[in-house]
C-alpha cells in the first residue's frame, strides 16, 4: 500500500478492526518512510450488476456516485455520513441478493428517493428536482404539493385540532 503523502511503497498496519456494519475492515496504517498515518478500508469485491441508464448506456455500479448524490441532497441537513453509508451498504446487499446482471438506474434512483423521503423532506425535494429533471417550476411545485399531502408529521406551526 503506497503512502498517500510520500508514495513510499511500504507501510505497516497499526490497528485493524471491522466496521460497525461488519461489511468492511478498517485499517490504520503507518508509512515506514515518513511515519504518516492514514486509514484504509478493505471490503469484499462482489460482482454488482451493471446499471442501465435511461438512454440505454450501461455502466458499472458506483457506490461513490450514489454517496455523492445523497451527500449533495443532504448538505446542511441533519443526516449523518453513518446513515448514508449504512443505506448504501443495504442497497448494495439488496442488489446482490436480487442476483440480476443488470439493474435499471430508475430502480436505484427510486430507492434513494424513498429513503430520503423517510429521512428529510428538504433532502428529498433537492434529490427529486435533479433526479426527475423538472422541466419547469410547475412540475417542482406539484412535487412539493404531493409531499405536503403525504406528510406524516404536521408542520410545527400548524394549528392544533
C-alpha positions, 0 to 999 in steps of 0.5 A: 500500500503506497503512502498517500503523502510520500508514495513510499511503497511500504507501510505497516498496519497499526490497528485493524478492526471491522466496521460497525456494519461488519461489511468492511475492515478498517485499517490504520496504517503507518508509512515506514518512510515518513511515519504518516498515518492514514486509514484504509478500508478493505471490503469484499469485491462482489460482482454488482450488476451493471446499471442501465441508464435511461438512454440505454448506456450501461455502466458499472455500479458506483457506490461513490456516485450514489454517496455523492448524490445523497451527500449533495441532497443532504448538505446542511441537513441533519443526516449523518455520513453513518446513515448514508453509508449504512443505506448504501451498504443495504442497497448494495446487499439488496442488489446482490441478493436480487442476483440480476446482471443488470439493474435499471438506474430508475430502480436505484434512483427510486430507492434513494428517493424513498429513503430520503423521503423517510429521512428529510423532506428538504433532502428529498425535494433537492434529490427529486428536482435533479433526479426527475429533471423538472422541466419547469417550476410547475412540475417542482411545485406539484412535487412539493404539493404531493409531499405536503399531502403525504406528510406524516408529521404536521408542520410545527406551526400548524394549528392544533385540532 
